[in-house]
Amino acid sequence: MLTVDYVIVGGGSGGCALAGRLSEDPETSVALVEAGAGKGDSTLIQTPGVMTAMVAKPINTNVP
């Protein structure tokens, strides 16, 4: 049977940061559980080149 010291539910930014910090200690075991959301078939997920759409430019910032 597998045992771990910590189980973190949710792989969002907070869960990943917490898991990263806890796993810095080689004596500690951490399990990060993520259920995911949706099918993952979005263009932003399937096409890494589309990530340039996330770059801050006038079309996707609130700066006038």
KOLKOLFI-673747 format. One record per residue (C-alpha): residue number from 1; chain; x, y, z. Coordinates in Angstrom, 3 decimals. Example, Ala and Ser with C-alpha at 12.3 -4.5 7.8 and 13.67 -1.06 7.14 Angstrom:
2
1, A, 12.300, -4.500, 7.800
2, A, 13.670, -1.060, 7.140
END
This chain:
64
1, A, 0.000, 0.000, 0.000
2, A, 1.303, 3.436, -0.955
3, A, 1.361, 5.994, 1.821
4, A, 2.100, 9.704, 1.561
5, A, 2.654, 12.445, 4.089
6, A, 0.437, 15.026, 2.367
7, A, -2.442, 14.816, -0.091
8, A, -3.221, 18.057, -1.887
9, A, -6.484, 18.240, -3.791
10, A, -6.453, 20.705, -6.678
11, A, -3.626, 21.355, -9.088
12, A, -4.275, 25.059, -9.552
13, A, -1.661, 27.678, -8.841
14, A, -2.076, 27.371, -5.062
15, A, -2.055, 23.577, -5.010
16, A, 1.006, 23.373, -7.231
17, A, 2.865, 25.980, -5.191
18, A, 2.071, 24.147, -1.954
19, A, 3.054, 20.771, -3.408
20, A, 6.291, 22.248, -4.706
21, A, 7.218, 23.721, -1.341
22, A, 6.323, 20.575, 0.603
23, A, 8.233, 18.330, -1.793
24, A, 11.466, 20.282, -1.332
25, A, 12.119, 18.082, 1.698
26, A, 13.410, 14.730, 0.389
27, A, 11.990, 12.986, 3.475
28, A, 8.432, 14.100, 2.638
29, A, 6.118, 12.478, 0.105
30, A, 3.353, 14.505, -1.517
31, A, 0.416, 13.423, -3.690
32, A, -1.185, 16.097, -5.855
33, A, -4.670, 15.116, -7.059
34, A, -6.268, 16.967, -9.972
35, A, -9.563, 15.956, -11.538
36, A, -9.206, 18.288, -14.490
37, A, -11.978, 20.216, -16.135
38, A, -13.525, 19.582, -19.479
39, A, -12.162, 17.485, -22.320
40, A, -9.015, 19.540, -22.910
41, A, -9.859, 20.038, -26.565
42, A, -9.604, 23.827, -26.557
43, A, -7.390, 25.347, -29.236
44, A, -5.276, 26.977, -26.520
45, A, -4.597, 23.532, -25.039
46, A, -4.038, 21.636, -28.272
47, A, -1.924, 24.250, -30.092
48, A, 0.999, 25.607, -28.039
49, A, 1.728, 28.264, -30.691
50, A, -1.586, 29.894, -29.819
51, A, -0.094, 30.858, -26.451
52, A, 1.175, 34.027, -28.112
53, A, -2.435, 35.194, -27.860
54, A, -1.829, 35.458, -24.123
55, A, 0.915, 38.070, -24.545
56, A, -0.085, 41.433, -23.099
57, A, -0.999, 43.711, -25.954
58, A, -3.778, 46.233, -26.435
59, A, -6.291, 43.568, -27.483
60, A, -6.170, 41.714, -24.163
61, A, -5.292, 44.296, -21.534
62, A, -7.413, 46.864, -19.758
63, A, -4.889, 49.621, -20.385
64, A, -6.357, 52.331, -22.643
END
